[in-house]
Amino acid sequence: LHPATAAWAGVAAVKALLRLGWRGISRNRRFSALFIINLALGLTGFLLIGSFGASLSRHLDAHLKEILTADLVLQASRPLNEQEIALSHTMAGPGSRFSRQVSLYTMVKGNGVSRLAQIVAIDEAYPLYGSFHSAVEPVDEPVITDLQQQRQLMMSREAARSFALAPGGVLQIGQVGYTLAAYIARDPGSDFTGLSLAPKIYMGLGQLQESGLLRFGSRVTHHHFIRLPDTADAATVAARLTTALTELSPKAPEVRVSTTVDVNRRLGRVIGYFSSFLGLAAMVSLGLAGLAAAFLFREHLR
């Protein structure tokens, strides 16, 4: 055929196919609507699941400091000595803020019920990022201050319910009884690190010594939180501080320095597995939509 004739024949064939297709769609509206909705649902599920995984990763990257509650964290199984504390202050530089936390697991007793609990003793400056929240609003600062001066506790409503404890009730921790001062619905860093062996109970750092739990053989974790100035580079400060602490005890470094990069690396593995699962679920949903579309089209042709 002449090229012009072949082109005209091709255009005519396409027009005829489009006309036949439109005629089939217009005469079978129920089938057409079901076919389009099936494909739309499959594509929508695929896009939404992929978008959710990306949004979750962006949210974690933007809230790493709230998860760690600081820019740097020094962690050890013993209290830091004066030389190590002075070194951390020097490396952090002027304008930095500091906070301490001591945590351990122990059995506590209330209203005749004994359960395992994680005791978290905090100072008045904690948290450096984020805040404690009750059911409707942040916990007032005077409540945190009272923890340092009085034998008081903060815990979640679910943890208090396990001890049948109401505000004003007494919980026996170690050798001392402590009064429940306030409920907390969310504590700093718990949005993504809420997995724990036992419910958390918060008390003042100065009150922990009176309980008698800090003795030889106790499994205790000491945290020193550092909030750097906005102009400081946390990675550089962490590298210098790690080197300086290693030089103090080169044989067996006992203090570990963590940054938001370390948190991001650990969470990145979990989010990577979760994103892979979401991607697999999205592919399955799209494949099922394709199978349903093929079945509908085959039945329509038959």
C-alpha positions in Angstrom: 0.0 0.0 0.0 1.0 3.6 -0.5 2.3 5.1 2.8 -0.5 7.7 2.8 -3.1 5.0 2.3 -1.6 2.9 5.0 -1.6 5.8 7.4 -5.2 6.6 6.6 -6.2 3.0 7.1 -4.5 3.0 10.5 -6.2 6.1 11.6 -9.5 4.7 10.4 -8.9 1.5 12.3 -8.1 3.4 15.5 -11.2 5.5 15.2 -13.3 2.4 14.6 -11.8 0.8 17.7 -12.4 3.9 19.8 -16.0 4.1 18.5 -16.6 0.4 19.3 -15.1 0.8 22.7 -17.2 3.9 23.6 -20.3 2.1 22.3 -19.5 -0.9 24.6 -18.9 1.4 27.6 -22.0 3.4 27.0 -24.2 0.3 26.6 -22.7 -1.5 29.6 -22.5 1.2 32.2 -22.6 -1.1 35.2 -19.8 -3.2 33.9 -17.8 -0.1 33.0 -18.3 1.5 36.4 -17.3 -1.7 38.2 -14.2 -2.1 36.0 -13.0 1.5 36.5 -13.7 1.4 40.3 -11.8 -1.9 40.6 -8.7 -0.4 38.9 -9.1 2.9 40.8 -9.1 1.1 44.2 -6.1 -1.0 43.3 -4.1 2.0 42.2 -5.3 4.1 45.1 -4.2 1.4 47.6 -0.8 1.1 45.9 -0.2 4.9 46.1 -1.6 5.4 49.6 0.5 2.6 51.1 3.7 3.8 49.4 2.9 7.4 50.5 2.3 6.3 54.1 5.8 4.6 54.3 7.5 7.8 53.0 5.5 10.1 55.3 6.4 7.9 58.3 10.1 8.1 57.4 9.9 11.9 57.1 8.1 12.2 60.4 10.8 10.3 62.2 13.6 12.3 60.6 11.8 15.5 61.8 11.3 14.3 65.4 14.5 12.5 66.2 15.4 15.0 68.9 12.1 14.5 70.6 12.6 10.7 70.5 16.1 11.0 72.0 14.9 13.9 74.2 18.4 15.5 73.7 21.1 16.1 71.1 23.6 13.8 72.9 23.2 11.1 75.5 25.9 9.6 77.6 24.9 6.2 78.9 26.7 4.0 81.5 26.0 1.4 84.1 27.6 3.5 86.8 27.5 7.2 87.7 29.8 9.4 85.7 32.7 10.7 87.8 33.6 14.4 88.2 36.2 14.3 85.5 33.8 12.8 82.9 31.1 15.3 83.8 33.5 18.2 83.5 34.8 16.8 80.1 31.2 16.6 78.8 30.5 20.2 79.9 33.7 21.4 78.2 33.1 19.6 74.9 29.4 20.7 74.8 30.5 24.4 75.1 28.7 27.4 76.6 24.9 27.6 76.2 24.4 23.9 76.5 21.8 22.4 78.9 22.2 19.2 80.8 19.9 16.6 82.5 20.2 13.3 84.3 18.2 10.2 84.5 18.6 6.9 86.3 16.5 3.8 85.4 16.2 0.3 86.8 13.7 -2.6 87.0 12.4 -3.7 90.3 9.3 -5.1 92.0 6.9 -2.6 93.5 3.9 -3.2 95.8 0.6 -1.4 96.1 -2.8 -2.4 97.6 -1.5 -6.0 98.1 -0.4 -6.3 94.5 3.3 -6.8 93.5 4.4 -6.2 89.9 7.5 -5.6 88.0 8.0 -1.9 87.1 10.6 0.3 85.5 11.6 3.0 87.9 12.8 6.2 86.1 14.3 8.8 88.3 14.6 12.3 86.6 15.9 15.7 87.6 14.1 19.0 87.3 15.6 19.8 83.9 14.3 16.6 82.2 13.2 16.5 79.3 15.4 18.7 77.2 13.1 18.1 74.2 9.5 17.2 74.4 7.3 17.2 77.5 5.1 15.0 79.7 1.4 15.1 78.7 -1.7 14.3 80.7 -4.9 13.3 78.9 -5.5 16.9 77.6 -2.5 19.1 78.2 1.2 19.1 79.1 2.0 18.3 82.7 2.7 21.5 84.8 6.4 22.2 85.7 5.5 22.4 89.4 4.6 18.7 89.3 8.1 17.9 88.1 9.6 20.1 90.8 7.5 18.5 93.5 9.0 15.1 92.4 12.4 16.3 93.5 11.2 17.6 96.9 8.5 15.1 97.9 8.0 11.4 97.8 5.7 11.5 94.8 5.3 9.5 91.5 3.9 9.9 88.0 2.7 7.0 85.9 0.1 6.2 83.3 -3.5 5.5 84.1 -3.1 1.9 82.9 -0.2 1.3 85.2 -2.0 2.8 88.2 -5.0 0.7 87.4 -2.9 -2.5 87.6 -2.1 -1.6 91.2 -5.7 -0.4 91.9 -4.1 3.0 92.7 -5.9 6.4 92.6 -4.3 9.8 92.9 -3.1 10.1 96.5 -2.6 6.4 96.9 0.7 5.0 98.2 3.0 2.6 96.3 5.8 0.8 98.1 9.1 1.0 96.2 12.1 -0.4 98.0 11.9 0.6 101.6 9.8 3.8 101.1 6.2 4.5 100.3 5.5 7.0 97.5 2.3 8.9 96.7 0.8 9.0 93.2 0.8 12.7 92.2 -0.4 12.7 88.6 -1.4 10.6 85.6 0.6 10.9 82.4 -0.8 9.9 79.0 2.4 10.3 77.1 6.0 10.7 78.2 9.0 12.0 76.2 10.2 9.7 73.5 7.4 7.1 74.1 5.7 7.6 70.7 8.2 5.4 68.9 10.1 3.7 71.8 7.1 2.7 73.9 8.0 -1.0 73.9 9.1 -1.9 77.5 9.3 -4.9 79.7 7.2 -3.2 82.4 5.3 0.0 82.9 7.3 3.2 83.7 7.0 4.9 87.0 8.7 8.4 87.3 10.1 9.8 90.5 12.5 12.5 91.5 16.2 11.8 91.2 16.9 12.8 94.7 14.2 10.5 96.0 15.6 7.4 94.5 18.5 7.2 97.0 16.1 7.0 99.9 14.4 3.9 98.4 17.4 1.7 99.1 17.4 0.3 95.5 20.9 1.7 94.7 23.2 -0.8 96.2 26.0 -3.1 95.2 24.9 -5.5 92.4 21.9 -3.4 91.3 21.4 -3.3 87.5 21.1 0.5 87.0 21.4 2.6 83.8 22.6 6.2 84.1 21.8 8.7 81.4 23.3 12.1 81.0 21.4 14.2 78.4 22.9 17.2 76.6 21.1 19.8 74.6 23.6 21.7 72.4 23.2 25.3 71.1 21.4 25.5 67.7 24.7 26.4 66.0 26.6 23.4 67.3 27.2 20.2 65.2 26.1 17.3 67.3 28.0 14.7 65.2 31.3 16.6 65.7 30.8 17.1 69.4 29.9 13.4 69.8 33.0 12.3 68.0 35.3 14.5 70.0 33.6 13.5 73.3 33.9 9.8 72.4 37.6 10.2 71.7 38.2 12.1 75.0 36.3 9.6 77.1 38.1 6.7 75.5 41.4 8.3 76.3 40.3 8.5 80.0 39.8 4.7 80.1 41.4 3.2 77.0 41.2 -0.4 78.2 37.5 -0.6 78.8 35.4 2.4 77.8 32.4 2.4 80.1 30.5 5.4 78.7 28.6 5.3 75.4 27.8 8.4 73.5 24.6 8.3 71.4 23.2 10.9 69.0 20.1 11.3 66.8 22.1 9.7 64.0 22.3 6.5 66.1 18.6 6.6 66.8 17.9 7.2 63.1 20.0 4.2 62.2 18.2 1.9 64.7 14.8 3.1 63.7 15.8 3.1 60.0 16.2 -0.7 60.2 12.7 -1.1 61.6 11.1 1.4 59.2 12.9 -0.4 56.3 11.4 -3.7 57.2 8.0 -2.0 57.7 8.3 -0.2 54.4 9.2 -3.4 52.6 6.1 -5.1 54.1 3.9 -2.1 53.0 5.4 -2.3 49.5 4.6 -6.0 49.3 1.1 -5.4 50.5 0.7 -2.6 47.9 1.9 -5.0 45.1 -0.5 -7.7 46.3 -3.4 -5.2 46.3 -2.5 -4.0 42.8 -2.1 -7.6 41.6 -5.5 -8.6 43.0 -7.0 -5.6 41.2 -5.4 -6.7 38.0 -6.8 -10.2 38.4 -10.2 -8.9 39.0 -10.0 -6.6 36.0 -8.9 -9.5 33.8 -11.7 -11.7 35.0 -14.3 -8.9 34.4 -12.9 -8.2 30.9 -12.9 -11.9 30.0 -16.5 -12.4 31.1 -17.5 -9.3 29.2 -15.9 -10.6 26.0 -17.5 -14.0 26.5 
